[in-house]
Amino acid sequence: MIFAVALASPALAETARQGAPTPVGLWRTYGDDGRTARGLVRITEQDGELGGTLVGSLAPGEDPGKVCRRCPGNRKDQPLKGLVFMTGLRWQGSAYGGGEILDPDSGALYKVTIRLEPGGRRLVVRAYRGISLLGRSQTWERVE
């Protein structure tokens, strides 16, 4: 009986998620103070995996041609606009996780989880190293 419930649980969770809002769309990000708009991010889904691309900056006076000087690997010296900075997120029952997020300011890579708040208009993004408890969260607002 326990085995049957364990097998059915992922299917039930998927059924419950169908029709619910998803993080796919355009989001306004905020700085660490939670009030200063920093940029626009487009979250897309392909084959059940979410990723995020920097669409543009909302920081006054920021160079629109700014590049990622500290980014690792093939992202180094790439323009921030159009940069894929969040990858590998998959539904894990109550949130999307298992992915990574790049901080373009420092070039640091972090593990990431994201979850929609009720109503689907706000997205809580948690970046961390090691365990989630040692990370920090930002709340983004849906633009579209």
C-alpha positions in Angstrom: 0.0 0.0 0.0 2.8 2.5 0.9 4.6 1.6 -2.3 1.5 2.3 -4.4 1.0 5.7 -2.7 4.7 6.6 -3.3 4.3 5.8 -7.0 1.1 7.8 -7.3 2.4 10.9 -5.5 4.4 12.4 -8.4 1.5 11.8 -10.8 -0.9 13.5 -8.3 1.5 16.4 -7.9 1.8 16.9 -11.7 -2.0 16.8 -12.0 -2.4 19.4 -9.3 0.2 21.6 -11.0 -1.5 21.5 -14.4 -3.5 24.6 -15.0 -1.7 26.5 -12.1 0.4 29.5 -12.9 4.0 28.9 -13.8 7.1 31.1 -13.6 7.3 31.3 -17.4 7.1 35.0 -18.4 8.8 38.4 -17.9 9.8 39.4 -14.4 11.1 42.6 -12.8 14.1 42.0 -10.5 15.1 44.0 -7.5 18.3 44.8 -5.7 19.2 43.5 -2.2 17.1 46.3 -0.6 14.0 44.8 -2.2 12.8 48.2 -3.5 15.2 49.3 -6.3 14.3 47.8 -9.6 17.4 46.3 -11.2 16.4 44.5 -14.4 14.1 42.4 -16.5 14.3 38.6 -16.8 12.5 36.3 -19.2 11.9 32.8 -17.8 11.3 30.1 -20.4 10.5 26.4 -20.3 11.9 23.7 -22.6 11.4 20.0 -22.1 10.2 20.6 -18.5 13.3 22.7 -17.6 13.2 26.4 -16.8 15.9 28.9 -17.6 16.3 32.6 -17.2 17.7 35.2 -19.6 18.6 38.8 -18.8 16.4 41.0 -21.1 17.4 44.4 -19.9 18.6 46.7 -17.1 16.4 49.1 -15.2 19.4 50.6 -13.3 19.7 54.3 -14.2 22.7 55.1 -16.2 23.8 51.5 -16.7 25.6 51.0 -20.0 23.2 49.0 -22.3 26.3 47.3 -23.9 27.7 46.2 -20.5 29.4 42.8 -20.6 30.0 40.1 -18.0 33.7 40.6 -17.2 33.7 38.2 -14.2 31.5 35.5 -15.6 33.0 32.0 -15.8 33.4 29.9 -19.0 31.7 30.8 -22.2 29.7 33.6 -20.5 32.9 35.6 -19.9 32.8 39.0 -21.7 29.4 38.3 -23.2 26.8 41.1 -23.2 24.5 41.1 -20.2 21.5 41.7 -22.4 20.6 38.2 -23.7 22.8 36.4 -21.2 21.3 33.0 -19.9 22.1 33.3 -16.2 19.7 30.8 -14.7 19.5 27.1 -15.9 18.4 23.6 -15.0 15.3 24.3 -12.8 12.8 21.4 -12.7 9.6 21.0 -10.7 10.3 19.3 -7.4 6.8 19.0 -5.9 6.4 22.4 -4.2 9.0 24.5 -6.0 11.4 24.5 -8.9 14.9 23.5 -8.0 18.1 21.7 -9.0 19.3 24.6 -11.1 22.0 27.2 -10.9 22.0 30.9 -11.1 24.9 33.3 -12.0 25.5 36.6 -10.3 26.7 38.7 -13.2 28.2 41.3 -10.8 30.5 38.9 -9.1 30.7 36.0 -11.6 29.7 33.6 -8.8 27.5 30.5 -9.4 24.9 29.5 -6.9 22.3 26.7 -6.5 18.8 28.1 -6.9 15.2 27.3 -6.1 12.2 29.4 -7.2 8.6 29.3 -6.1 5.6 31.3 -7.0 3.6 33.0 -4.3 -0.2 32.5 -4.4 -1.7 34.3 -7.3 1.4 33.9 -9.5 2.4 37.6 -9.5 5.4 37.3 -7.3 8.4 34.9 -7.5 10.7 34.1 -4.6 14.2 33.3 -5.9 16.5 31.6 -3.4 20.2 31.4 -4.2 22.6 29.5 -2.0 25.9 27.5 -1.7 25.8 24.3 0.2 22.4 24.3 2.0 19.5 26.6 1.3 19.5 27.8 4.9 22.8 29.7 4.2 21.4 31.5 1.2 19.4 34.6 0.5 16.2 35.3 -1.3 14.8 38.0 -3.6 11.2 38.5 -4.7 10.6 39.4 -8.3 7.3 40.8 -9.7 5.6 39.5 -12.9 5.5 42.0 -15.7 3.7 39.7 -18.2 
